[in-house]
Amino acid sequence: MSAPDSAKPVALVIDDEVQSLRRLKITLEPNGYKVCEADNGQHGIVEAASRRPDIVLLDLGLPDMDGVELLKRLREWSRVPVVVLSVRDREEDKVAALDHGADDFVTKPFGTSELLARMRAALRHAQPAAEEAVFKSGDLEVDFVSRVVKLGGREVKLTATEYALLRLFVMHAGKVLTHKQILREVWGPNSTEQTHYLRVYMAHLREKLEKNASAPRLFTTEPGIGYRFVAPE
């Protein structure tokens, strides 16, 4: 028996391509989502305000405004998870969207399984793990009260900076964080160009927390953009 509409998460799709809207509806509804649609940016903002969706799927190429501009306006009053779907595949487009509040970026064309997985991750991010006193995922355990990190039951000693970096990733599990976002949050607003700091500390985290630091599975690299913490099941 399928869940009643009132129990289904609402996905707002903002896209002006009729075929894309149709495909997404056909994909999402059998997978438990209630879909509402908007075919331009202004309509999308109105729908987001009135429908209060659980997640937004946003195309960047809208007829009345750029998708990044819509993101800026949306983030003035809403923290709803946003997954950008776009034919644009340049690094600067992805970075701009992520820096202005997108939770993820999926390049068209995409597979159904990939999209659904990215949506699940974005929805999980909407409930930050750090709100709980202890984060547990796979072999990793982070106690935010005592600031103790364990891997496979054994305590792992982290420096203050390494812990701050790990905490940021855990709070945004599944989300791509750009280099600039990470540097601003961990090292401060005057350090957003110091990417060498980040490379060094990412190497430290991987050495301490990955089973194989040379083939990381927890802290994955998004080339030219940033990093993503993939919380193990």
N, C-alpha and C positions, 0 to 999 in steps of 0.2 A: 504494500500500500504506500503510495507516495505521500509526502508531507503536504499539509494544507499550505496554500500560498502565504498565509500569515507567518508560517514557521520557516519559510525559505529565505535565505539571504538575498537581498535585492542588489542586482548588478545594473548600474547605469552605463549604457554604451553611448559615447559621444563620437559620432562618425557621420560624415555626409555621404558616404558611399552606400547605396541601397543594397548591393550584393554583400558587402562586408557586414552590414547590420543583420541581413537575413542569415548569413552563415553563423554569426556569433549567437543569434537567438536559437538556431537549430542545435548549436553546440552546447549552450549553457543550460537551456531549459531541461533536457533529459538528465543533466548532471546536478539537478537540485536547486537551480537559481531561478528567481523571478526576474525577468528582464524588462527594463524600461529604456527608452531610446530618446536621443536628441540628435538633430541633424546639423546643428551649428553651435558655436560657442555660447552665445547668449542664452539659447534654449537650454543648453547643458547646465549653465549656472542656475537657471530657474528651476530645472528639474532636480538638481543636487540639493537646493534649498528646500524644495517642497516635499520631495520623496525621501530625503535622508537615507540614501542608499548605503549598503554595507561596503560596497566597492565600486570604483569607477574605472571603466576601460576607455581610454582617451586616445583618439587619433590626433596627431599634431597638425595635419593639413586641413584645417577647417575653413569654410568660405568667408567667415566674418572676422576671425581673429586667429592668431597663431596659438597652437596648443600650449606653448610655454606661457604665454600671456594669460590664458585661462587658468593654468596651474597657479600662477602668482595670485590671481584674484581669489581662487578657491581656497588657497592656503591662508588667506587673511582671516578666515572664519571657520574653516573645517580641517579636521585631521583625517578625513576618510581616506582609506588606502586607494592609491591611483596607480594603475598599470598602464603605461603608454604602449600603444600598438601603432607602429609606423613603418612606412617603406624607407624612411631615412635611416641609414646605417652608419653615418659618419660619427666618429667619436665625439666631436664637439656638440652634435645634436643630443646624444645620449647624456653627456655631462651636463648640458644646459637643463635638460628635463629633470635629471636627478638632483641637481643643485637647487632647483626651484620647487622641490617637494614631491616628485614622483617616487613611488616605492620600487618600481621596476620598469624595465624597458624591453619589450619584445619586438623584434624586427619581423615585418611581414615579408614573405608568407611564413607562417608558423604552424607547428603541429598542435593538434588538440590536446594531447597529453602534456606537452610543455606548457601551454597556456593555463590549463587547469592547475598544474603544479605551482606555477608562479602566482596564480590567484590564491591558492591555499596558503602559500608563504606570506603573501601580503596581508591576508586576513589574520594570520597568526601574529604578525607584526603589529596589528592594530590593538593587540592585548600584550603590551611589552612584558617580557618574562621577568624583568627586573622589579616589577611591582610586587613580586613574591619574595620572601626572605631568602629562599634557596632555589637556584635554577639547576635542574637536572636534565640531562639529555645524553643518551648513550653512556659512555664511561666518564663523561665530564660532569662535575658538580661544582657550583659556585655559590658560596654562602656570602650574601651581600652584607649581613650584619657583622660577621667576624672577619670578612674579607679573606676567607680561606678558599683556595682552589684545590680540588682533588681530581685526579685522573686514575680511574680504576681503583678507587679507594685510598690511593696514596696522595699525600699532600704535595703540591707542586709550588715551589717558592717563586713568586713573581716580584719584580721590582714595582714601585709605585706606578711608573709609567706603563709597564706591561699590564698591570692590573686595570688601569684606567682604559687602556686600549681594548682589553678583553671585555670589560663591562660594557663599553660602547657597542661592541659587536653583539653581545648577548641581548642587549636592549633592543637591537634592530635585527634580530636573527632572521635570515632569509632575504634581507634587503641589501641591495648594492649601495655601498657608501663610497662616495667619490673621495679622491685624495684630499681635496680641499675641505670637505666636510670633516673628515677624520682629523686632519691637522688642526682645524679650527677648534674642534671639541676637546682634543687631548693636549695640544701644545699652545693653543690660544690664537686670537685673531691676527696676530702679527707673524704667524708661522705658516701661513697657507701655501707658501711656495717652497717650503723646506722638505721636499719629497724624500730626500736622502735619509732624514730622521725616520720616516715611515718605513722605508725599505729595511733599515737596520732592525727596527723593533718588530716588524712582521717576521723577519727571519728568526728573531729570538722567540717569539710566540710559537712559531711553527716547530722550532727545535724542542721546546718544552711540552707542547700539547699534541702535536701530530705523531701518529705512529711512524710515518715516513715523511720527514720534512721536505724531501726533494720531490715528493708527489703528494702535495697537501690535499686533504679532503674536507677538513673543517674550514680552513681559511683559503678560499679560492680567489684567484686573480681574475679581474675583469680587465683585459688588456687596454691600457691607455685611459682607463676610467677610475678604477679603484679596487675594492675588495668586497667579498661577500662571506659572511659567516653562515655556513650550512649546518644547522643543528642536526645531529644524528637522531634517528628515530629511537 
